[in-house]
Amino acid sequence: MECRQCNPDCPVNRLRQAAISLGYKGVCIAPGGQLAIKYVEKNRPKGIVAVACHKELEEGIQSVAELGKADRRSPPIVVVPLTKDGCVDTEVDEERALDMIALGCSQEATKGVAK
């Protein structure tokens, strides 16, 4: 899902742009956990940075683990909980999220990524 008329000041948009600039091959912005799980099932990412409310994070981790049982390949997941639940006016600790997004990326790739 791509946000329609996405505000450049939206924290989710800034995190998406940072991930893309670091070379992420795919970024899923889903208004619910089930759409995110379908994305993971279809694309089989090598790793996941999940930004969501606590409930969605718990359910997502369990669902990804279930997907991994079939082929014994469950991608590593790092989580960043929202500081305010809800899909409107989403709030997240952007610095922490950017740190998690940059995990595993070369220092060269992380130069110029806003923190």
WOKAJO-V840613 format. One line per field, one symbol per residue. phi: phi as a letter, one per 20 degrees, with the letter a starting at -180 (. if undefined). A space follows every 10 residues. Layout:
# WOKAJO-V840613
phi = ???
This chain:
# WOKAJO-V840613
phi = .dfelfffef ffffffffff fengebcddd faffffffff ffelffacdd dafgffffff ffffffffff dlcdffcdcc ffebfpedlg cbffffffff ffgneffffe fnefc
